[in-house]
Amino acid sequence: MTYQATIAPVMASSCNSCHSGATASGGVVTNTYEGLKIIALNGKLYGSVSHASGFSSMPQNGNKLSACNIDKIKTWIDAGALQN
């Protein structure tokens, strides 16, 4: 499981339209490794995509990510959210 081959494509298809660049919604940036690592390591990424209590469910106004993609994100985070 790698950031570039696995995680970045999930972010591109489900998150980056709202969370990229200087106008990123909520100041959350998902289209760069550096931005994504912050929310991966502080728990916000997994909490949001898994629709956990106490987190803003993401994607907002969209369908929840597939269980497969949520599992990929969790596995990547649990492995240290490496840029590989």
Wavefront OBJ file of the C-alpha trace (Angstrom):
o trace
v 0.000 0.000 0.000
v 1.560 3.284 -1.071
v 0.555 6.911 -0.855
v 1.144 7.579 -4.542
v -0.496 4.467 -5.994
v -3.310 3.938 -3.496
v -4.144 6.942 -1.316
v -3.573 9.867 -3.704
v -6.046 8.451 -6.278
v -8.755 8.061 -3.597
v -8.213 11.673 -2.540
v -8.259 12.826 -6.169
v -11.592 11.171 -6.870
v -13.357 11.961 -3.599
v -11.763 14.906 -1.784
v -9.572 17.184 -3.870
v -12.383 19.013 -5.651
v -13.141 20.817 -2.364
v -9.890 20.403 -0.437
v -7.077 21.716 -2.626
v -5.066 24.849 -3.072
v -5.317 28.193 -1.312
v -9.117 28.018 -1.172
v -9.317 24.546 0.376
v -12.570 24.090 2.254
v -12.065 24.389 5.997
v -8.352 24.922 5.428
v -8.013 21.158 4.940
v -5.717 20.249 2.038
v -5.910 16.730 0.620
v -4.169 17.168 -2.726
v -0.661 17.260 -1.248
v 1.096 14.698 0.890
v 2.044 17.352 3.438
v -1.553 18.519 3.856
v -2.964 15.025 4.010
v -0.384 13.817 6.511
v -1.522 16.445 9.034
v -5.117 15.208 9.089
v -4.043 11.577 8.798
v -1.927 11.729 11.932
v -4.326 13.840 14.018
v -7.236 11.469 13.368
v -9.405 13.815 11.323
v -9.004 11.977 8.020
v -10.143 8.579 9.237
v -12.790 10.055 11.544
v -14.312 12.031 8.681
v -14.287 9.365 5.980
v -15.584 6.685 8.357
v -18.364 9.040 9.542
v -17.293 8.592 13.169
v -19.135 10.454 15.890
v -17.595 13.849 16.626
v -16.201 14.363 13.112
v -17.588 16.140 10.052
v -18.652 13.363 7.693
v -16.886 13.475 4.343
v -17.399 13.726 1.501
v -19.914 16.362 2.505
v -23.180 16.126 0.565
v -21.881 13.002 -1.136
v -21.831 9.265 -0.758
v -19.651 7.717 1.921
v -16.443 6.218 0.563
v -16.524 2.494 -0.092
v -15.530 0.208 2.767
v -12.555 -0.849 0.642
v -11.275 2.731 0.298
v -11.853 3.458 3.992
v -9.864 0.321 4.851
v -7.042 1.432 2.537
v -6.902 4.806 4.280
v -6.887 3.193 7.732
v -4.140 0.750 6.741
v -2.016 3.584 5.359
v -2.501 5.680 8.505
v -1.787 2.717 10.804
v 1.477 2.141 8.907
v 2.569 5.707 9.682
v 1.036 7.628 6.745
v 4.288 7.349 4.815
v 5.049 9.159 1.579
v 5.926 6.170 -0.533
l 1 2 3 4 5 6 7 8 9 10 11 12 13 14 15 16 17 18 19 20 21 22 23 24 25 26 27 28 29 30 31 32 33 34 35 36 37 38 39 40 41 42 43 44 45 46 47 48 49 50 51 52 53 54 55 56 57 58 59 60 61 62 63 64 65 66 67 68 69 70 71 72 73 74 75 76 77 78 79 80 81 82 83 84
